[in-house]
């Protein structure tokens, strides 16, 4: 089991709002400096344009820094998953995260099972695990129906309990249902705050350990240390009114706080919180 950081922890610093967006190498170096052991290149479409030489440069840079790499994409179409499996081989990656839906494809449970049964033998032969993430577009019941329907040890769940709140699923219920099938964890905290005038709520990220994520309970249910599952830092940081510099500075602070908190096991020394 190792702790790492995702491209989502650099969301604003790699966005079009950044005067000079961070490169992939910048993020790798920062992950190492912050104490991470894994870097998950997640929903980073640019990497699909990399040729073999450039992928080798990324692999070698990560290796020189002592980092392991993971990949993340979206969709369950076999051709697309095969493309990511090929990249996984070139990057020495053993875990690829995906999501059920894409902008132009929303498969039913039965269709997803059929497509994944076609794609999974290649992953199994290469020793690469595919994880489908929990999120609001697909119910946890349907996600698990797909995983159970395919019934392959190289297919599991990437657990991110905060995502499913928008579907009115309680994080604790998502954790309990998916725990036996989890192959990777996205660690991000979240909270509701009242809007001005008390008209509704904003649901957004917050520093790890200050919101609604019951991290100790999640770890107790999933047992990542015992099962060798990596935990990857992400967060939902809203854009700051003061502009890019303030947003980038806070994004760095949140990332540093999250990975430091995980590595030190600080949250495991606090009492379990009930929702």
Buried (B, 14 or more C-beta within 10 A) or exposed (E): BBBBBBBBBBBBBBBEBBEEEBEBEBBBBBBBEBBBBBBBBBBBEEBEEBEEEEBEEBBEBBEEBEBBBBBBBBBBBBEBBBEBBBBBBBBEBBBBBBBBBBEEBEBEBEBBBBBBBBBBEBBBEBEBBBBBBBBEBBBBEBBBBBBEBBEBEBBBBBBBBBBBBEBEBEBBEBBBBBBBBBBBBBBBBBBEEEEEEEEEEEBBBBBBBEBBBBBBBBBEBBBBEEEEBBBBBBBBBEEBEEEBEEBBEBBBEBBBBBBBBBBEEBBBEEEEEEE
